[in-house]
Amino acid sequence: MKKKLNKIAKDTNLFLKRFINRQKRSELIIPMKYGLFSGGKK
């Protein structure tokens, strides 16, 4: 079960990174990355 959850978390992070990188440049891109990825609070 733990392996499956880790895979889901990894896949979700990969999707979010790709999604954010495809967005038009905005002042919110950097805060969104901070909130979603390392160093940010989830």
mmCIF file as Biopython writes it, N, C-alpha, C and O atoms, coordinates in Angstrom:
data_model
#
loop_
_atom_site.group_PDB
_atom_site.id
_atom_site.type_symbol
_atom_site.label_atom_id
_atom_site.label_alt_id
_atom_site.label_comp_id
_atom_site.label_asym_id
_atom_site.label_entity_id
_atom_site.label_seq_id
_atom_site.pdbx_PDB_ins_code
_atom_site.Cartn_x
_atom_site.Cartn_y
_atom_site.Cartn_z
_atom_site.occupancy
_atom_site.B_iso_or_equiv
_atom_site.auth_seq_id
_atom_site.auth_asym_id
_atom_site.pdbx_PDB_model_num
ATOM 1   N N  . MET A ? 1  ? 0.832  -1.200 0.000   1.0 0.0 1  A 1 
ATOM 2   C CA . MET A ? 1  ? 0.000  0.000  0.000   1.0 0.0 1  A 1 
ATOM 3   C C  . MET A ? 1  ? 0.872  1.258  0.000   1.0 0.0 1  A 1 
ATOM 4   O O  . MET A ? 1  ? 0.581  2.223  -0.707  1.0 0.0 1  A 1 
ATOM 5   N N  . LYS A ? 2  ? 1.940  1.239  0.797   1.0 0.0 2  A 1 
ATOM 6   C CA . LYS A ? 2  ? 2.802  2.407  0.879   1.0 0.0 2  A 1 
ATOM 7   C C  . LYS A ? 2  ? 3.505  2.673  -0.461  1.0 0.0 2  A 1 
ATOM 8   O O  . LYS A ? 2  ? 3.662  3.828  -0.859  1.0 0.0 2  A 1 
ATOM 9   N N  . LYS A ? 3  ? 3.927  1.606  -1.156  1.0 0.0 3  A 1 
ATOM 10  C CA . LYS A ? 3  ? 4.557  1.768  -2.471  1.0 0.0 3  A 1 
ATOM 11  C C  . LYS A ? 3  ? 3.594  2.418  -3.450  1.0 0.0 3  A 1 
ATOM 12  O O  . LYS A ? 3  ? 3.975  3.288  -4.233  1.0 0.0 3  A 1 
ATOM 13  N N  . LYS A ? 4  ? 2.333  1.981  -3.393  1.0 0.0 4  A 1 
ATOM 14  C CA . LYS A ? 4  ? 1.322  2.527  -4.305  1.0 0.0 4  A 1 
ATOM 15  C C  . LYS A ? 4  ? 1.091  4.018  -4.034  1.0 0.0 4  A 1 
ATOM 16  O O  . LYS A ? 4  ? 0.974  4.810  -4.969  1.0 0.0 4  A 1 
ATOM 17  N N  . LEU A ? 5  ? 1.025  4.395  -2.752  1.0 0.0 5  A 1 
ATOM 18  C CA . LEU A ? 5  ? 0.835  5.805  -2.399  1.0 0.0 5  A 1 
ATOM 19  C C  . LEU A ? 5  ? 2.032  6.653  -2.830  1.0 0.0 5  A 1 
ATOM 20  O O  . LEU A ? 5  ? 1.861  7.774  -3.309  1.0 0.0 5  A 1 
ATOM 21  N N  . ASN A ? 6  ? 3.241  6.118  -2.658  1.0 0.0 6  A 1 
ATOM 22  C CA . ASN A ? 6  ? 4.435  6.848  -3.089  1.0 0.0 6  A 1 
ATOM 23  C C  . ASN A ? 6  ? 4.438  7.055  -4.600  1.0 0.0 6  A 1 
ATOM 24  O O  . ASN A ? 6  ? 4.825  8.121  -5.078  1.0 0.0 6  A 1 
ATOM 25  N N  . LYS A ? 7  ? 4.007  6.044  -5.355  1.0 0.0 7  A 1 
ATOM 26  C CA . LYS A ? 7  ? 3.930  6.169  -6.813  1.0 0.0 7  A 1 
ATOM 27  C C  . LYS A ? 7  ? 2.901  7.213  -7.210  1.0 0.0 7  A 1 
ATOM 28  O O  . LYS A ? 7  ? 3.142  8.019  -8.110  1.0 0.0 7  A 1 
ATOM 29  N N  . ILE A ? 8  ? 1.762  7.200  -6.545  1.0 0.0 8  A 1 
ATOM 30  C CA . ILE A ? 8  ? 0.722  8.196  -6.837  1.0 0.0 8  A 1 
ATOM 31  C C  . ILE A ? 8  ? 1.238  9.602  -6.547  1.0 0.0 8  A 1 
ATOM 32  O O  . ILE A ? 8  ? 1.012  10.520 -7.336  1.0 0.0 8  A 1 
ATOM 33  N N  . ALA A ? 9  ? 1.934  9.779  -5.414  1.0 0.0 9  A 1 
ATOM 34  C CA . ALA A ? 9  ? 2.487  11.084 -5.050  1.0 0.0 9  A 1 
ATOM 35  C C  . ALA A ? 9  ? 3.518  11.534 -6.089  1.0 0.0 9  A 1 
ATOM 36  O O  . ALA A ? 9  ? 3.531  12.698 -6.489  1.0 0.0 9  A 1 
ATOM 37  N N  . LYS A ? 10 ? 4.377  10.615 -6.521  1.0 0.0 10 A 1 
ATOM 38  C CA . LYS A ? 10 ? 5.394  10.944 -7.519  1.0 0.0 10 A 1 
ATOM 39  C C  . LYS A ? 10 ? 4.744  11.338 -8.842  1.0 0.0 10 A 1 
ATOM 40  O O  . LYS A ? 10 ? 5.133  12.329 -9.461  1.0 0.0 10 A 1 
ATOM 41  N N  . ASP A ? 11 ? 3.748  10.554 -9.274  1.0 0.0 11 A 1 
ATOM 42  C CA . ASP A ? 11 ? 3.049  10.862 -10.524 1.0 0.0 11 A 1 
ATOM 43  C C  . ASP A ? 11 ? 2.321  12.199 -10.450 1.0 0.0 11 A 1 
ATOM 44  O O  . ASP A ? 11 ? 2.300  12.958 -11.419 1.0 0.0 11 A 1 
ATOM 45  N N  . THR A ? 12 ? 1.727  12.482 -9.300  1.0 0.0 12 A 1 
ATOM 46  C CA . THR A ? 12 ? 1.007  13.750 -9.113  1.0 0.0 12 A 1 
ATOM 47  C C  . THR A ? 12 ? 1.971  14.925 -9.187  1.0 0.0 12 A 1 
ATOM 48  O O  . THR A ? 12 ? 1.675  15.927 -9.837  1.0 0.0 12 A 1 
ATOM 49  N N  . ASN A ? 13 ? 3.122  14.813 -8.526  1.0 0.0 13 A 1 
ATOM 50  C CA . ASN A ? 13 ? 4.115  15.886 -8.577  1.0 0.0 13 A 1 
ATOM 51  C C  . ASN A ? 13 ? 4.626  16.099 -9.993  1.0 0.0 13 A 1 
ATOM 52  O O  . ASN A ? 13 ? 4.816  17.239 -10.416 1.0 0.0 13 A 1 
ATOM 53  N N  . LEU A ? 14 ? 4.848  15.024 -10.726 1.0 0.0 14 A 1 
ATOM 54  C CA . LEU A ? 14 ? 5.298  15.134 -12.107 1.0 0.0 14 A 1 
ATOM 55  C C  . LEU A ? 14 ? 4.249  15.853 -12.963 1.0 0.0 14 A 1 
ATOM 56  O O  . LEU A ? 14 ? 4.583  16.732 -13.757 1.0 0.0 14 A 1 
ATOM 57  N N  . PHE A ? 15 ? 2.984  15.470 -12.794 1.0 0.0 15 A 1 
ATOM 58  C CA . PHE A ? 15 ? 1.904  16.127 -13.534 1.0 0.0 15 A 1 
ATOM 59  C C  . PHE A ? 15 ? 1.858  17.623 -13.204 1.0 0.0 15 A 1 
ATOM 60  O O  . PHE A ? 15 ? 1.751  18.457 -14.103 1.0 0.0 15 A 1 
ATOM 61  N N  . LEU A ? 16 ? 1.939  17.957 -11.916 1.0 0.0 16 A 1 
ATOM 62  C CA . LEU A ? 16 ? 1.863  19.358 -11.502 1.0 0.0 16 A 1 
ATOM 63  C C  . LEU A ? 16 ? 3.031  20.169 -12.063 1.0 0.0 16 A 1 
ATOM 64  O O  . LEU A ? 16 ? 2.841  21.298 -12.515 1.0 0.0 16 A 1 
ATOM 65  N N  . LYS A ? 17 ? 4.240  19.597 -12.035 1.0 0.0 17 A 1 
ATOM 66  C CA . LYS A ? 17 ? 5.403  20.308 -12.587 1.0 0.0 17 A 1 
ATOM 67  C C  . LYS A ? 17 ? 5.214  20.584 -14.069 1.0 0.0 17 A 1 
ATOM 68  O O  . LYS A ? 17 ? 5.471  21.693 -14.537 1.0 0.0 17 A 1 
ATOM 69  N N  . ARG A ? 18 ? 4.765  19.573 -14.809 1.0 0.0 18 A 1 
ATOM 70  C CA . ARG A ? 18 ? 4.552  19.762 -16.248 1.0 0.0 18 A 1 
ATOM 71  C C  . ARG A ? 18 ? 3.443  20.779 -16.510 1.0 0.0 18 A 1 
ATOM 72  O O  . ARG A ? 18 ? 3.557  21.613 -17.409 1.0 0.0 18 A 1 
ATOM 73  N N  . PHE A ? 19 ? 2.387  20.706 -15.733 1.0 0.0 19 A 1 
ATOM 74  C CA . PHE A ? 19 ? 1.256  21.623 -15.905 1.0 0.0 19 A 1 
ATOM 75  C C  . PHE A ? 19 ? 1.690  23.062 -15.659 1.0 0.0 19 A 1 
ATOM 76  O O  . PHE A ? 19 ? 1.379  23.950 -16.452 1.0 0.0 19 A 1 
ATOM 77  N N  . ILE A ? 20 ? 2.400  23.293 -14.575 1.0 0.0 20 A 1 
ATOM 78  C CA . ILE A ? 20 ? 2.838  24.652 -14.239 1.0 0.0 20 A 1 
ATOM 79  C C  . ILE A ? 20 ? 3.806  25.180 -15.282 1.0 0.0 20 A 1 
ATOM 80  O O  . ILE A ? 20 ? 3.744  26.354 -15.647 1.0 0.0 20 A 1 
ATOM 81  N N  . ASN A ? 21 ? 4.706  24.320 -15.769 1.0 0.0 21 A 1 
ATOM 82  C CA . ASN A ? 21 ? 5.678  24.776 -16.772 1.0 0.0 21 A 1 
ATOM 83  C C  . ASN A ? 21 ? 5.030  25.138 -18.102 1.0 0.0 21 A 1 
ATOM 84  O O  . ASN A ? 21 ? 5.616  25.892 -18.879 1.0 0.0 21 A 1 
ATOM 85  N N  . ARG A ? 22 ? 3.842  24.623 -18.383 1.0 0.0 22 A 1 
ATOM 86  C CA . ARG A ? 22 ? 3.142  24.942 -19.637 1.0 0.0 22 A 1 
ATOM 87  C C  . ARG A ? 22 ? 2.301  26.212 -19.526 1.0 0.0 22 A 1 
ATOM 88  O O  . ARG A ? 22 ? 1.786  26.697 -20.533 1.0 0.0 22 A 1 
ATOM 89  N N  . GLN A ? 23 ? 2.156  26.750 -18.335 1.0 0.0 23 A 1 
ATOM 90  C CA . GLN A ? 23 ? 1.324  27.932 -18.161 1.0 0.0 23 A 1 
ATOM 91  C C  . GLN A ? 23 ? 2.025  29.164 -18.701 1.0 0.0 23 A 1 
ATOM 92  O O  . GLN A ? 23 ? 3.253  29.239 -18.738 1.0 0.0 23 A 1 
ATOM 93  N N  . LYS A ? 24 ? 1.219  30.124 -19.117 1.0 0.0 24 A 1 
ATOM 94  C CA . LYS A ? 24 ? 1.779  31.394 -19.565 1.0 0.0 24 A 1 
ATOM 95  C C  . LYS A ? 24 ? 2.457  32.051 -18.363 1.0 0.0 24 A 1 
ATOM 96  O O  . LYS A ? 24 ? 2.048  31.872 -17.216 1.0 0.0 24 A 1 
ATOM 97  N N  . ARG A ? 25 ? 3.468  32.788 -18.655 1.0 0.0 25 A 1 
ATOM 98  C CA . ARG A ? 25 ? 4.217  33.443 -17.576 1.0 0.0 25 A 1 
ATOM 99  C C  . ARG A ? 25 ? 3.306  34.377 -16.793 1.0 0.0 25 A 1 
ATOM 100 O O  . ARG A ? 25 ? 2.541  35.164 -17.352 1.0 0.0 25 A 1 
ATOM 101 N N  . SER A ? 26 ? 3.417  34.260 -15.506 1.0 0.0 26 A 1 
ATOM 102 C CA . SER A ? 26 ? 2.588  35.046 -14.606 1.0 0.0 26 A 1 
ATOM 103 C C  . SER A ? 26 ? 3.373  35.285 -13.325 1.0 0.0 26 A 1 
ATOM 104 O O  . SER A ? 26 ? 4.330  34.569 -13.032 1.0 0.0 26 A 1 
ATOM 105 N N  . GLU A ? 27 ? 2.973  36.270 -12.581 1.0 0.0 27 A 1 
ATOM 106 C CA . GLU A ? 27 ? 3.618  36.536 -11.298 1.0 0.0 27 A 1 
ATOM 107 C C  . GLU A ? 27 ? 3.316  35.430 -10.291 1.0 0.0 27 A 1 
ATOM 108 O O  . GLU A ? 27 ? 3.980  35.330 -9.260  1.0 0.0 27 A 1 
ATOM 109 N N  . LEU A ? 28 ? 2.331  34.612 -10.583 1.0 0.0 28 A 1 
ATOM 110 C CA . LEU A ? 28 ? 1.933  33.565 -9.640  1.0 0.0 28 A 1 
ATOM 111 C C  . LEU A ? 28 ? 2.683  32.244 -9.825  1.0 0.0 28 A 1 
ATOM 112 O O  . LEU A ? 28 ? 2.567  31.351 -8.985  1.0 0.0 28 A 1 
ATOM 113 N N  . ILE A ? 29 ? 3.438  32.110 -10.895 1.0 0.0 29 A 1 
ATOM 114 C CA . ILE A ? 29 ? 4.133  30.852 -11.162 1.0 0.0 29 A 1 
ATOM 115 C C  . ILE A ? 29 ? 5.107  30.522 -10.029 1.0 0.0 29 A 1 
ATOM 116 O O  . ILE A ? 29 ? 5.096  29.400 -9.520  1.0 0.0 29 A 1 
ATOM 117 N N  . ILE A ? 30 ? 5.935  31.462 -9.632  1.0 0.0 30 A 1 
ATOM 118 C CA . ILE A ? 30 ? 6.923  31.209 -8.578  1.0 0.0 30 A 1 
ATOM 119 C C  . ILE A ? 30 ? 6.241  30.885 -7.246  1.0 0.0 30 A 1 
ATOM 120 O O  . ILE A ? 30 ? 6.642  29.918 -6.598  1.0 0.0 30 A 1 
ATOM 121 N N  . PRO A ? 31 ? 5.229  31.644 -6.803  1.0 0.0 31 A 1 
ATOM 122 C CA . PRO A ? 31 ? 4.555  31.263 -5.555  1.0 0.0 31 A 1 
ATOM 123 C C  . PRO A ? 31 ? 3.871  29.891 -5.636  1.0 0.0 31 A 1 
ATOM 124 O O  . PRO A ? 31 ? 3.837  29.153 -4.652  1.0 0.0 31 A 1 
ATOM 125 N N  . MET A ? 32 ? 3.332  29.559 -6.806  1.0 0.0 32 A 1 
ATOM 126 C CA . MET A ? 32 ? 2.691  28.245 -6.944  1.0 0.0 32 A 1 
ATOM 127 C C  . MET A ? 32 ? 3.724  27.137 -6.818  1.0 0.0 32 A 1 
ATOM 128 O O  . MET A ? 32 ? 3.476  26.134 -6.148  1.0 0.0 32 A 1 
ATOM 129 N N  . LYS A ? 33 ? 4.883  27.304 -7.455  1.0 0.0 33 A 1 
ATOM 130 C CA . LYS A ? 33 ? 5.939  26.302 -7.351  1.0 0.0 33 A 1 
ATOM 131 C C  . LYS A ? 33 ? 6.398  26.164 -5.903  1.0 0.0 33 A 1 
ATOM 132 O O  . LYS A ? 33 ? 6.619  25.052 -5.422  1.0 0.0 33 A 1 
ATOM 133 N N  . TYR A ? 34 ? 6.541  27.287 -5.212  1.0 0.0 34 A 1 
ATOM 134 C CA . TYR A ? 34 ? 6.972  27.245 -3.811  1.0 0.0 34 A 1 
ATOM 135 C C  . TYR A ? 34 ? 5.960  26.482 -2.959  1.0 0.0 34 A 1 
ATOM 136 O O  . TYR A ? 34 ? 6.340  25.676 -2.110  1.0 0.0 34 A 1 
ATOM 137 N N  . GLY A ? 35 ? 4.693  26.733 -3.184  1.0 0.0 35 A 1 
ATOM 138 C CA . GLY A ? 35 ? 3.659  26.072 -2.394  1.0 0.0 35 A 1 
ATOM 139 C C  . GLY A ? 35 ? 3.512  24.600 -2.683  1.0 0.0 35 A 1 
ATOM 140 O O  . GLY A ? 35 ? 3.094  23.836 -1.814  1.0 0.0 35 A 1 
ATOM 141 N N  . LEU A ? 36 ? 3.852  24.185 -3.897  1.0 0.0 36 A 1 
ATOM 142 C CA . LEU A ? 36 ? 3.646  22.784 -4.284  1.0 0.0 36 A 1 
ATOM 143 C C  . LEU A ? 36 ? 4.857  21.890 -4.088  1.0 0.0 36 A 1 
ATOM 144 O O  . LEU A ? 36 ? 4.711  20.695 -3.832  1.0 0.0 36 A 1 
ATOM 145 N N  . PHE A ? 37 ? 6.055  22.457 -4.205  1.0 0.0 37 A 1 
ATOM 146 C CA . PHE A ? 37 ? 7.246  21.614 -4.237  1.0 0.0 37 A 1 
ATOM 147 C C  . PHE A ? 37 ? 8.171  21.912 -3.080  1.0 0.0 37 A 1 
ATOM 148 O O  . PHE A ? 37 ? 7.818  22.661 -2.169  1.0 0.0 37 A 1 
ATOM 149 N N  . SER A ? 38 ? 9.337  21.336 -3.114  1.0 0.0 38 A 1 
ATOM 150 C CA . SER A ? 38 ? 10.264 21.379 -1.986  1.0 0.0 38 A 1 
ATOM 151 C C  . SER A ? 38 ? 10.413 22.769 -1.383  1.0 0.0 38 A 1 
ATOM 152 O O  . SER A ? 38 ? 10.522 23.771 -2.089  1.0 0.0 38 A 1 
ATOM 153 N N  . GLY A ? 39 ? 10.415 22.793 -0.080  1.0 0.0 39 A 1 
ATOM 154 C CA . GLY A ? 39 ? 10.525 24.051 0.638   1.0 0.0 39 A 1 
ATOM 155 C C  . GLY A ? 39 ? 9.190  24.689 0.941   1.0 0.0 39 A 1 
ATOM 156 O O  . GLY A ? 39 ? 9.092  25.531 1.833   1.0 0.0 39 A 1 
ATOM 157 N N  . GLY A ? 40 ? 8.176  24.307 0.224   1.0 0.0 40 A 1 
ATOM 158 C CA . GLY A ? 40 ? 6.843  24.867 0.435   1.0 0.0 40 A 1 
ATOM 159 C C  . GLY A ? 40 ? 6.029  24.049 1.421   1.0 0.0 40 A 1 
ATOM 160 O O  . GLY A ? 40 ? 6.381  22.921 1.766   1.0 0.0 40 A 1 
ATOM 161 N N  . LYS A ? 41 ? 4.972  24.623 1.849   1.0 0.0 41 A 1 
ATOM 162 C CA . LYS A ? 41 ? 4.074  23.928 2.778   1.0 0.0 41 A 1 
ATOM 163 C C  . LYS A ? 41 ? 2.905  23.371 1.978   1.0 0.0 41 A 1 
ATOM 164 O O  . LYS A ? 41 ? 2.333  24.052 1.128   1.0 0.0 41 A 1 
ATOM 165 N N  . LYS A ? 42 ? 2.566  22.138 2.262   1.0 0.0 42 A 1 
ATOM 166 C CA . LYS A ? 42 ? 1.453  21.517 1.558   1.0 0.0 42 A 1 
ATOM 167 C C  . LYS A ? 42 ? 0.256  21.441 2.466   1.0 0.0 42 A 1 
ATOM 168 O O  . LYS A ? 42 ? -0.796 20.947 2.061   1.0 0.0 42 A 1 
#
